[in-house]
């Protein structure tokens, strides 16, 4: 058996990382809520061609996926900076 790969200690940045995570989650929830709202209130709008032959549903859906990936990179970069600054 072996122990953890890294020594774990107190994370002084934990509360700031949690706050950032909640803010990003709420932002994504609002953007996703817009997608759902369009689908509920005006589903015909989802069929509107916005980029070439792609309709709003496809573009918005892929946009949500790309946004989640970008937000993940942002979260990682900001949290790494906070950890390096606060856990010296």
N, CA, C and O atoms as a GROMACS GRO file, in nm:
protein
  352
    1UNK      N    1   0.083  -0.118   0.000
    1UNK     CA    2   0.000   0.000   0.000
    1UNK      C    3   0.088   0.125   0.000
    1UNK      O    4   0.202   0.123   0.046
    2UNK      N    5   0.034   0.230  -0.051
    2UNK     CA    6   0.108   0.356  -0.052
    2UNK      C    7   0.018   0.468  -0.004
    2UNK      O    8  -0.104   0.457  -0.003
    3UNK      N    9   0.080   0.576   0.036
    3UNK     CA   10   0.006   0.691   0.086
    3UNK      C   11  -0.033   0.785  -0.027
    3UNK      O   12  -0.014   0.754  -0.144
    4UNK      N   13  -0.087   0.899   0.010
    4UNK     CA   14  -0.126   0.997  -0.092
    4UNK      C   15  -0.005   1.047  -0.170
    4UNK      O   16   0.107   1.049  -0.119
    5UNK      N   17  -0.029   1.088  -0.294
    5UNK     CA   18   0.079   1.136  -0.380
    5UNK      C   19   0.135   1.268  -0.330
    5UNK      O   20   0.253   1.298  -0.350
    6UNK      N   21   0.052   1.347  -0.264
    6UNK     CA   22   0.096   1.477  -0.213
    6UNK      C   23   0.052   1.490  -0.068
    6UNK      O   24  -0.051   1.436  -0.028
    7UNK      N   25   0.132   1.561   0.008
    7UNK     CA   26   0.097   1.584   0.148
    7UNK      C   27  -0.020   1.683   0.152
    7UNK      O   28  -0.012   1.792   0.095
    8UNK      N   29  -0.125   1.643   0.218
    8UNK     CA   30  -0.242   1.728   0.228
    8UNK      C   31  -0.239   1.806   0.358
    8UNK      O   32  -0.209   1.751   0.464
    9UNK      N   33  -0.270   1.931   0.349
    9UNK     CA   34  -0.274   2.017   0.467
    9UNK      C   35  -0.392   2.111   0.456
    9UNK      O   36  -0.483   2.091   0.376
   10UNK      N   37  -0.389   2.214   0.538
   10UNK     CA   38  -0.496   2.313   0.536
   10UNK      C   39  -0.488   2.394   0.406
   10UNK      O   40  -0.381   2.439   0.366
   11UNK      N   41  -0.602   2.412   0.343
   11UNK     CA   42  -0.609   2.491   0.220
   11UNK      C   43  -0.663   2.628   0.255
   11UNK      O   44  -0.783   2.644   0.275
   12UNK      N   45  -0.576   2.727   0.261
   12UNK     CA   46  -0.616   2.862   0.296
   12UNK      C   47  -0.700   2.929   0.188
   12UNK      O   48  -0.763   3.032   0.214
   13UNK      N   49  -0.700   2.872   0.068
   13UNK     CA   50  -0.776   2.930  -0.042
   13UNK      C   51  -0.913   2.864  -0.059
   13UNK      O   52  -0.987   2.900  -0.151
   14UNK      N   53  -0.948   2.769   0.026
   14UNK     CA   54  -1.070   2.690   0.008
   14UNK      C   55  -1.196   2.777   0.000
   14UNK      O   56  -1.281   2.754  -0.085
   15UNK      N   57  -1.207   2.875   0.088
   15UNK     CA   58  -1.330   2.955   0.088
   15UNK      C   59  -1.341   3.040  -0.038
   15UNK      O   60  -1.450   3.059  -0.091
   16UNK      N   61  -1.229   3.093  -0.086
   16UNK     CA   62  -1.229   3.173  -0.209
   16UNK      C   63  -1.258   3.085  -0.330
   16UNK      O   64  -1.329   3.126  -0.421
   17UNK      N   65  -1.203   2.964  -0.331
   17UNK     CA   66  -1.229   2.872  -0.442
   17UNK      C   67  -1.376   2.831  -0.443
   17UNK      O   68  -1.436   2.818  -0.549
   18UNK      N   69  -1.433   2.809  -0.326
   18UNK     CA   70  -1.574   2.774  -0.317
   18UNK      C   71  -1.661   2.887  -0.370
   18UNK      O   72  -1.754   2.863  -0.446
   19UNK      N   73  -1.629   3.009  -0.329
   19UNK     CA   74  -1.705   3.126  -0.376
   19UNK      C   75  -1.698   3.138  -0.528
   19UNK      O   76  -1.799   3.161  -0.593
   20UNK      N   77  -1.579   3.123  -0.584
   20UNK     CA   78  -1.563   3.130  -0.728
   20UNK      C   79  -1.644   3.020  -0.797
   20UNK      O   80  -1.710   3.046  -0.897
   21UNK      N   81  -1.639   2.900  -0.743
   21UNK     CA   82  -1.714   2.789  -0.800
   21UNK      C   83  -1.863   2.815  -0.800
   21UNK      O   84  -1.931   2.784  -0.898
   22UNK      N   85  -1.914   2.871  -0.693
   22UNK     CA   86  -2.058   2.903  -0.684
   22UNK      C   87  -2.094   3.012  -0.785
   22UNK      O   88  -2.198   3.003  -0.850
   23UNK      N   89  -2.010   3.114  -0.797
   23UNK     CA   90  -2.036   3.222  -0.892
   23UNK      C   91  -2.039   3.168  -1.034
   23UNK      O   92  -2.130   3.201  -1.111
   24UNK      N   93  -1.942   3.086  -1.071
   24UNK     CA   94  -1.939   3.027  -1.205
   24UNK      C   95  -2.058   2.936  -1.228
   24UNK      O   96  -2.115   2.934  -1.337
   25UNK      N   97  -2.096   2.860  -1.127
   25UNK     CA   98  -2.212   2.772  -1.138
   25UNK      C   99  -2.339   2.853  -1.161
   25UNK      O  100  -2.420   2.818  -1.247
   26UNK      N  101  -2.357   2.961  -1.086
   26UNK     CA  102  -2.477   3.043  -1.104
   26UNK      C  103  -2.480   3.109  -1.241
   26UNK      O  104  -2.585   3.116  -1.304
   27UNK      N  105  -2.364   3.155  -1.288
   27UNK     CA  106  -2.357   3.214  -1.422
   27UNK      C  107  -2.397   3.111  -1.528
   27UNK      O  108  -2.478   3.140  -1.616
   28UNK      N  109  -2.340   2.991  -1.519
   28UNK     CA  110  -2.372   2.886  -1.616
   28UNK      C  111  -2.519   2.848  -1.608
   28UNK      O  112  -2.583   2.823  -1.710
   29UNK      N  113  -2.572   2.845  -1.487
   29UNK     CA  114  -2.714   2.812  -1.469
   29UNK      C  115  -2.802   2.915  -1.538
   29UNK      O  116  -2.903   2.879  -1.599
   30UNK      N  117  -2.766   3.042  -1.530
   30UNK     CA  118  -2.843   3.147  -1.599
   30UNK      C  119  -2.837   3.129  -1.750
   30UNK      O  120  -2.939   3.140  -1.818
   31UNK      N  121  -2.718   3.103  -1.803
   31UNK     CA  122  -2.703   3.084  -1.947
   31UNK      C  123  -2.781   2.960  -1.993
   31UNK      O  124  -2.850   2.965  -2.094
   32UNK      N  125  -2.771   2.851  -1.918
   32UNK     CA  126  -2.844   2.729  -1.951
   32UNK      C  127  -2.995   2.752  -1.936
   32UNK      O  128  -3.074   2.702  -2.016
   33UNK      N  129  -3.032   2.827  -1.833
   33UNK     CA  130  -3.174   2.860  -1.814
   33UNK      C  131  -3.231   2.934  -1.934
   33UNK      O  132  -3.347   2.913  -1.969
   34UNK      N  133  -3.150   3.020  -1.997
   34UNK     CA  134  -3.193   3.088  -2.118
   34UNK      C  135  -3.224   2.989  -2.229
   34UNK      O  136  -3.322   3.005  -2.302
   35UNK      N  137  -3.141   2.888  -2.242
   35UNK     CA  138  -3.162   2.782  -2.342
   35UNK      C  139  -3.294   2.710  -2.316
   35UNK      O  140  -3.373   2.690  -2.408
   36UNK      N  141  -3.317   2.673  -2.192
   36UNK     CA  142  -3.440   2.602  -2.155
   36UNK      C  143  -3.561   2.693  -2.174
   36UNK      O  144  -3.665   2.650  -2.224
   37UNK      N  145  -3.548   2.819  -2.135
   37UNK     CA  146  -3.659   2.914  -2.147
   37UNK      C  147  -3.699   2.933  -2.293
   37UNK      O  148  -3.818   2.937  -2.325
   38UNK      N  149  -3.602   2.946  -2.382
   38UNK     CA  150  -3.635   2.958  -2.524
   38UNK      C  151  -3.709   2.834  -2.571
   38UNK      O  152  -3.808   2.844  -2.645
   39UNK      N  153  -3.663   2.717  -2.529
   39UNK     CA  154  -3.729   2.592  -2.568
   39UNK      C  155  -3.871   2.581  -2.515
   39UNK      O  156  -3.956   2.521  -2.580
   40UNK      N  157  -3.897   2.639  -2.399
   40UNK     CA  158  -4.032   2.633  -2.341
   40UNK      C  159  -4.124   2.740  -2.397
   40UNK      O  160  -4.240   2.712  -2.430
   41UNK      N  161  -4.075   2.861  -2.407
   41UNK     CA  162  -4.159   2.974  -2.443
   41UNK      C  163  -4.176   2.987  -2.595
   41UNK      O  164  -4.286   3.014  -2.643
   42UNK      N  165  -4.068   2.968  -2.670
   42UNK     CA  166  -4.072   2.988  -2.814
   42UNK      C  167  -3.989   2.882  -2.886
   42UNK      O  168  -3.882   2.913  -2.939
   43UNK      N  169  -4.036   2.757  -2.888
   43UNK     CA  170  -3.956   2.650  -2.947
   43UNK      C  171  -3.928   2.670  -3.096
   43UNK      O  172  -3.829   2.618  -3.147
   44UNK      N  173  -4.012   2.744  -3.165
   44UNK     CA  174  -3.988   2.769  -3.307
   44UNK      C  175  -3.858   2.847  -3.328
   44UNK      O  176  -3.791   2.832  -3.430
   45UNK      N  177  -3.824   2.929  -3.230
   45UNK     CA  178  -3.702   3.008  -3.237
   45UNK      C  179  -3.578   2.918  -3.243
   45UNK      O  180  -3.477   2.955  -3.303
   46UNK      N  181  -3.586   2.802  -3.181
   46UNK     CA  182  -3.472   2.709  -3.182
   46UNK      C  183  -3.441   2.659  -3.322
   46UNK      O  184  -3.329   2.616  -3.350
   47UNK      N  185  -3.539   2.664  -3.412
   47UNK     CA  186  -3.519   2.619  -3.549
   47UNK      C  187  -3.463   2.727  -3.641
   47UNK      O  188  -3.433   2.700  -3.757
   48UNK      N  189  -3.449   2.848  -3.590
   48UNK     CA  190  -3.398   2.960  -3.669
   48UNK      C  191  -3.252   2.936  -3.707
   48UNK      O  192  -3.168   2.907  -3.621
   49UNK      N  193  -3.222   2.949  -3.836
   49UNK     CA  194  -3.084   2.931  -3.883
   49UNK      C  195  -3.004   3.055  -3.846
   49UNK      O  196  -3.037   3.166  -3.887
   50UNK      N  197  -2.897   3.035  -3.768
   50UNK     CA  198  -2.817   3.148  -3.720
   50UNK      C  199  -2.676   3.150  -3.779
   50UNK      O  200  -2.622   3.258  -3.804
   51UNK      N  201  -2.616   3.035  -3.801
   51UNK     CA  202  -2.482   3.027  -3.859
   51UNK      C  203  -2.487   2.924  -3.971
   51UNK      O  204  -2.494   2.804  -3.946
   52UNK      N  205  -2.484   2.971  -4.093
   52UNK     CA  206  -2.492   2.880  -4.207
   52UNK      C  207  -2.621   2.801  -4.202
   52UNK      O  208  -2.730   2.859  -4.194
   53UNK      N  209  -2.608   2.670  -4.207
   53UNK     CA  210  -2.726   2.584  -4.203
   53UNK      C  211  -2.756   2.534  -4.062
   53UNK      O  212  -2.844   2.450  -4.044
   54UNK      N  213  -2.685   2.586  -3.963
   54UNK     CA  214  -2.704   2.541  -3.824
   54UNK      C  215  -2.810   2.627  -3.755
   54UNK      O  216  -2.809   2.749  -3.765
   55UNK      N  217  -2.899   2.560  -3.686
   55UNK     CA  218  -3.004   2.634  -3.617
   55UNK      C  219  -2.960   2.675  -3.477
   55UNK      O  220  -2.855   2.634  -3.428
   56UNK      N  221  -3.042   2.757  -3.415
   56UNK     CA  222  -3.010   2.812  -3.283
   56UNK      C  223  -2.989   2.703  -3.179
   56UNK      O  224  -2.901   2.714  -3.094
   57UNK      N  225  -3.068   2.597  -3.186
   57UNK     CA  226  -3.056   2.488  -3.087
   57UNK      C  227  -2.916   2.426  -3.092
   57UNK      O  228  -2.856   2.402  -2.988
   58UNK      N  229  -2.866   2.400  -3.211
   58UNK     CA  230  -2.733   2.340  -3.226
   58UNK      C  231  -2.625   2.436  -3.181
   58UNK      O  232  -2.535   2.399  -3.105
   59UNK      N  233  -2.632   2.560  -3.227
   59UNK     CA  234  -2.530   2.660  -3.194
   59UNK      C  235  -2.529   2.688  -3.044
   59UNK      O  236  -2.423   2.692  -2.983
   60UNK      N  237  -2.648   2.707  -2.985
   60UNK     CA  238  -2.658   2.734  -2.841
   60UNK      C  239  -2.609   2.614  -2.762
   60UNK      O  240  -2.536   2.630  -2.664
   61UNK      N  241  -2.648   2.493  -2.804
   61UNK     CA  242  -2.606   2.372  -2.734
   61UNK      C  243  -2.456   2.354  -2.734
   61UNK      O  244  -2.395   2.326  -2.631
   62UNK      N  245  -2.395   2.370  -2.852
   62UNK     CA  246  -2.249   2.359  -2.859
   62UNK      C  247  -2.183   2.474  -2.783
   62UNK      O  248  -2.077   2.456  -2.723
   63UNK      N  249  -2.246   2.591  -2.786
   63UNK     CA  250  -2.195   2.705  -2.710
   63UNK      C  251  -2.192   2.674  -2.561
   63UNK      O  252  -2.097   2.711  -2.491
   64UNK      N  253  -2.295   2.605  -2.512
   64UNK     CA  254  -2.298   2.567  -2.371
   64UNK      C  255  -2.182   2.473  -2.338
   64UNK      O  256  -2.119   2.485  -2.232
   65UNK      N  257  -2.155   2.380  -2.427
   65UNK     CA  258  -2.045   2.286  -2.404
   65UNK      C  259  -1.912   2.360  -2.402
   65UNK      O  260  -1.830   2.339  -2.312
   66UNK      N  261  -1.891   2.446  -2.500
   66UNK     CA  262  -1.766   2.523  -2.507
   66UNK      C  263  -1.753   2.615  -2.385
   66UNK      O  264  -1.645   2.628  -2.328
   67UNK      N  265  -1.864   2.678  -2.346
   67UNK     CA  266  -1.861   2.765  -2.228
   67UNK      C  267  -1.820   2.687  -2.103
   67UNK      O  268  -1.741   2.736  -2.022
   68UNK      N  269  -1.873   2.567  -2.086
   68UNK     CA  270  -1.837   2.485  -1.969
   68UNK      C  271  -1.689   2.453  -1.969
   68UNK      O  272  -1.625   2.457  -1.864
   69UNK      N  273  -1.633   2.422  -2.085
   69UNK     CA  274  -1.490   2.391  -2.094
   69UNK      C  275  -1.407   2.514  -2.061
   69UNK      O  276  -1.311   2.506  -1.984
   70UNK      N  277  -1.443   2.628  -2.119
   70UNK     CA  278  -1.370   2.752  -2.093
   70UNK      C  279  -1.378   2.789  -1.945
   70UNK      O  280  -1.278   2.829  -1.886
   71UNK      N  281  -1.496   2.775  -1.886
   71UNK     CA  282  -1.512   2.807  -1.744
   71UNK      C  283  -1.429   2.713  -1.658
   71UNK      O  284  -1.378   2.754  -1.553
   72UNK      N  285  -1.414   2.588  -1.699
   72UNK     CA  286  -1.329   2.494  -1.626
   72UNK      C  287  -1.184   2.538  -1.627
   72UNK      O  288  -1.116   2.531  -1.525
   73UNK      N  289  -1.136   2.583  -1.744
   73UNK     CA  290  -0.999   2.633  -1.753
   73UNK      C  291  -0.980   2.759  -1.669
   73UNK      O  292  -0.878   2.775  -1.601
   74UNK      N  293  -1.079   2.847  -1.672
   74UNK     CA  294  -1.072   2.970  -1.592
   74UNK      C  295  -1.068   2.934  -1.444
   74UNK      O  296  -0.986   2.988  -1.369
   75UNK      N  297  -1.157   2.845  -1.402
   75UNK     CA  298  -1.160   2.804  -1.261
   75UNK      C  299  -1.026   2.746  -1.219
   75UNK      O  300  -0.974   2.780  -1.112
   76UNK      N  301  -0.970   2.658  -1.301
   76UNK     CA  302  -0.842   2.597  -1.268
   76UNK      C  303  -0.731   2.701  -1.256
   76UNK      O  304  -0.652   2.698  -1.162
   77UNK      N  305  -0.724   2.793  -1.352
   77UNK     CA  306  -0.618   2.894  -1.351
   77UNK      C  307  -0.630   2.986  -1.230
   77UNK      O  308  -0.531   3.014  -1.163
   78UNK      N  309  -0.751   3.033  -1.202
   78UNK     CA  310  -0.770   3.125  -1.090
   78UNK      C  311  -0.744   3.053  -0.957
   78UNK      O  312  -0.681   3.110  -0.867
   79UNK      N  313  -0.792   2.930  -0.944
   79UNK     CA  314  -0.771   2.856  -0.820
   79UNK      C  315  -0.623   2.825  -0.797
   79UNK      O  316  -0.575   2.831  -0.684
   80UNK      N  317  -0.552   2.793  -0.903
   80UNK     CA  318  -0.409   2.766  -0.890
   80UNK      C  319  -0.336   2.889  -0.840
   80UNK      O  320  -0.251   2.880  -0.752
   81UNK      N  321  -0.371   3.006  -0.897
   81UNK     CA  322  -0.308   3.131  -0.850
   81UNK      C  323  -0.341   3.158  -0.705
   81UNK      O  324  -0.253   3.198  -0.628
   82UNK      N  325  -0.468   3.137  -0.665
   82UNK     CA  326  -0.507   3.159  -0.525
   82UNK      C  327  -0.432   3.064  -0.434
   82UNK      O  328  -0.384   3.106  -0.328
   83UNK      N  329  -0.422   2.938  -0.471
   83UNK     CA  330  -0.351   2.840  -0.388
   83UNK      C  331  -0.204   2.878  -0.372
   83UNK      O  332  -0.149   2.872  -0.262
   84UNK      N  333  -0.142   2.917  -0.483
   84UNK     CA  334   0.000   2.955  -0.476
   84UNK      C  335   0.022   3.078  -0.389
   84UNK      O  336   0.122   3.088  -0.318
   85UNK      N  337  -0.072   3.172  -0.394
   85UNK     CA  338  -0.058   3.296  -0.316
   85UNK      C  339  -0.092   3.274  -0.169
   85UNK      O  340  -0.024   3.328  -0.082
   86UNK      N  341  -0.195   3.197  -0.139
   86UNK     CA  342  -0.244   3.186  -0.001
   86UNK      C  343  -0.190   3.066   0.078
   86UNK      O  344  -0.201   3.063   0.200
   87UNK      N  345  -0.131   2.970   0.008
   87UNK     CA  346  -0.083   2.850   0.078
   87UNK      C  347   0.071   2.845   0.084
   87UNK      O  348   0.130   2.737   0.077
   88UNK      N  349   0.134   2.960   0.096
   88UNK     CA  350   0.280   2.963   0.106
   88UNK      C  351   0.328   2.912   0.239
   88UNK      O  352   0.448   2.908   0.264
   0.00000   0.00000   0.00000
